[in-house]
């Protein structure tokens, strides 16, 4: 009986002794950096629609202009929507375009283009989905 009581008192102390240091807080992750700048929403769409690296320039009064060429490697034409979100240097969303539709012919290419309204735009994220 005494040994059972002693074991029940010592067991929690053994667990506490295993905690030697503070537990580090989980760091906040930038969601945009894990998704990339061009995101295709559908697995099936991503299998036959390939996006080139974006070309980013400053135009006009310093607005950010983004051009992405997409290629349809499938055997059927592809009707897509795309939307661009612009972020400032701190990563805060400052602008989002509406959804624009494009038709990419079979085995063809199409240029997706978006220009920010504000010169404060420093980064972007383009979402591509099936036409709705």
Beta strands, then each sheet from edge to edge (+ up, - down):
strand 1: 38-40
strand 2: 49-51
strand 3: 55-59
strand 4: 63-72
strand 5: 78-87
strand 6: 93-96
strand 7: 100-104
strand 8: 109-115
strand 9: 123-130
sheet 1: 1+ 9+ 5- 6+
sheet 2: 1+ 9+ 5- 7+
sheet 3: 2+ 4- 3+
sheet 4: 2+ 4- 8+
end
